[in-house]
């Protein structure tokens, strides 16, 4: 049962500073690191490590950064056959400045990600064979729209993690099976404030299934015509929350195509995210299926 991820892949350049500089100011530091990121990349690795046969559709530059990104995807067992290598654009890069109070400022250069302006025939064929499609909003909206429509027509399950949030066209809403958002994004999608249950009910007037992630407070799944299902997040000592939401999303879709029931999907995804926040890094923190299964037994038995 295959999962297709359509989305971004970025190299993260992480710069640690005492304080983030103001306009016109230069500061010095010797603390920097390079990692792999982009919501599409993170979610693809999460789905693959969670046990789902996974295909990634995206674009990287014909550069060393592209090699760096694809190496990790191959190591996770992801099918990268259809990832585009763009000759005239660099791989996407996120410059992340982090100060001593853990505040950050981020600049993202879309690079090759911005070249995904439409689908190729080969990409459409991949989508027609997908059991589930998981997308985000870090690539051009026109391609997100086209991918959703292609997958829906072929009978696949279409999931959108609406991050970073943007207004969702009616054409996109019509082809979604599940909208996955955090509490802030849920309020924007609903056009109102309210409890998670109230927000899910409002969004559910337009989308069959709504999943709201609530951080340390857990998650809520509202399926049309059913009572909401809510679980608490496992209580753990968090080290680094970077990429936890992407880990949750990838693991949830992997659990969906594996046929787990609603409660089981939420528990599987929550266990994966709980493991991720106890480790540093984004991609480096994403757990494997055997680890997740063990964590489900420990946290939810």
N, C-alpha and C positions, 0 to 999 in steps of 0.2 A: 504494500500500500504506500504509494509515493507522495511526498510533499514537495511542492515547488515553492521556492522563495524568490520573489522578485524584489530587488532592493539595492541599497547602496553598500559599497565597501570602501572604507577609508583607512589610511595610515594615521594613527594618532601620535602626534608629537606633544609630549607632556612636559611642561616646564614648571618646575617648583620654585616659588619666589617667596620672600618674606611678605611682600605686598605687591598687588597688581599695579603697574605703572599708570599714571595719568597721562593726558594728552601732552605730547611733546617731551615726555620724560624717558630717559634710558636707565635701565637697571641691569645689574650683572648677576649672574647665577652660574653655578657649575652643576646644578641638579636638573637633568633632563633624561627623558627616556622615550623610546619608540615602541608602539604597540599596534595591534590590529583592532579595527573598530568599524563603525558604520552599522546602522541598525539591521540592514539586510544580512550583512556578513555575520553579525552576532547571532541573529535568529536562525540562520542556516546551520551554523555550527551547533547551536543548542538543539535544534531538531534532529540533526544527525547523531549527536552524542546521546540523545534521549532514545534512540533506537529506530528512527524512521529513515527509510531510503530517501535521500534528499538531493534535489537538483537546484542549483543556484543559477538564476538569470540576472545578470548585471554587467557592469563594464568597469574595467581597470585600464590603466595606461599600458603601453608597450614599453614598460620601464621596470627598474629593479623593484620599485614599490609594488607594482602589479604582481611580480613574482613572489614577493614577500607575503602578499595577501592570499594568493592562490595556493601557496605551499601549505598554509594552515587549513584551508578548506579541503585539500586533498588528504591531508593527514587525518581529518575528521571523517573521511569516507564520502565526501560530497562529490557528486557528478558536476564537474566544471566544464564539460565539453562545450557548452554554449555560451560561456562567459566571453564577452567581447574584449579584444585587446585593441585599444584606440591609439592610433599612431600619432595623431596631432593634438592630444590632450593628456595631461599627466593623470596618474591615479589620484583619486580624491584624498584630501588631507585635512585633518582637524588639528588645529593648534590650540592646545588646552593649557591655560595658565592657572595654576593652583597656588593660593597663598597659604600662609601659616595658620589661618583660621578655617581652612578647607573651603573657602569661597573660590569660585572659579570664573573665568571669562574664556569663552570659546569662539574661535573663528573657523568656519568650515569653508574650504575651497572645494567646490563640487567636482571640478575636473571631469574625469571620464564619466562620472555618474550623470552629469548633465547632458550627456550625449545620447541617453536612452529616450529618444524622442518618439519612437514608434517600435513596434515589434517586427522581427524578421519572420519569414515563413517557417524557419526551423523552430523559432521560439513559440510560435503559435501551435505548432505540432506538439511540442512538449506540454504546453498548457492543456491541449485537448486530451492528453493522457494522464493528467494529474488527478489524484484522489482529493487533494486539498491544495489550495494556493494561499500563501501568507504574504501580505504586502505591508509596506509602511509608506510614509510620505516624504522620503528623501530623494526620490527620483521624479522626473516630470509627471504631472498629473495625467496628461494625455495617455501615457503608457500604462499607468495604473488603471485608467478607465478601460482601455482596450484589453488588458490582461483579465480583468474581472469579467468582462463580457464574454471573452473566448472560453474561459473556464466554466462559467455558468452555463453557457449553451451546451457544453459537453457533459454536464452533470456533475462537475466537481464542486467541492465545498469551498466557498470563497470567504477568506478572513482578511479583514483590514485592521491593522494596529495603527490607529490614526495619530501618529506621532512622526515629526512635530505636527501639531494640529493645524489644519486648514479647513476652510469651508468645504463640505462634501457635496458635490453636484448630485442632483436627483438621479442622473444617469448612473452614477456609481452606487448610490444607495440601493437602487433597484436590483443590482446584481450581487449584493452582499448577503451572505448567510449569517455572519457573525461580525459585529463591530467590537473591537477590544480597545479600551481606553483606560487611563487612570482617572482619578476623581476630578482633577482639574479639567482634563479633556472632556470628561463626561458632562460637566457643567456647560462647557462651550457647545458641545453637540446638542444638549437639551435646550440651550438658550435660557437657562434659569439656574438658580441655586436650589439646594434641597438635599435630603438624605440620599445615600446611594440607591436605596429602593425607589425613591421618587424619581431620581434621574434615570434609572434603568427603565422605569415604566414609561417615561416620556419618550426616551430614545426608541423604546420598543414599539412605539406606534409606527415607526418607519422601517425598522430593521427586525428581522425574525428573532435573532439572538443577540444579546448584549452582555458583555463581560467587562466588569469594572474592577480593576486592580486597586487595592487600598493600602499598599505598602505593608507596614507592620500590622495593620488591622485585618489583613486577609484579602478576600476577593468575593465578588458577587456575580452569579450567572443568572440572567433572566431570559428564559425561553418563552416565546409567544405561546399563550394558552396554558402555561405551567406556573406553579409557584416558584419564587426565586430560591436559588440554592446558594447558601453563603457558608464559607469556611473561615476559620481563624488561621492566621499565619503561625507557623511554628515559632516558639520563642527561642531565639539564638542570639549570640553575641556577634553583632555585625562588625566586620573589619573594613569592608569596602562594598558599597552598594552599586558601583558602576556595572552596568550591563545586567542587573538583576531582572529588570522588566523584560529585556530581550530574552533572557534565559527562560522566564516564565512563559512568554509567548511561544517560543520554539518548542518547549516541552509540552505545552498544552495542545498544540496542533499535532505533535507526534502521538500523544495519548488519544487524540480524537481519531486519527486514521487507524490506530491499533484497536479501536472499538471499545475503549473503556467507557463506563457510564459517566453521567455528569459529575457526580461526586468524586469518582475516581480520577477524572481528568483534572479537576481542580486540585485534588490532593497531590497528584503527580507533579503538576506544574509548581505548586507551592513548595513541595519538597526540593525540587530542583533549584528554585530561587533561594531557598533557605541555605542550601549548600553553597551557592555562589557567593552570597554576601559574607560568608565566613572565610573567604579567600581573597587575596588582593588581585586586582586586574579585572579586565572584562572577559576576553576570550579565555585567558588562562584559568579563570575561576569556574567555567561552565562544566558541570559534572557529566559523567557517563551514566548510561542506563542502569548498570548494576548498582552504582552508588545511589541513584534516585530511588530505585526499588527498595533498597535497604533503608533509606531515609523515610520513605512512606511507612514502612513497618514500625520504625521507631517513633515517628511523630504522630501518626494517625491510628495506630492499632487500638 
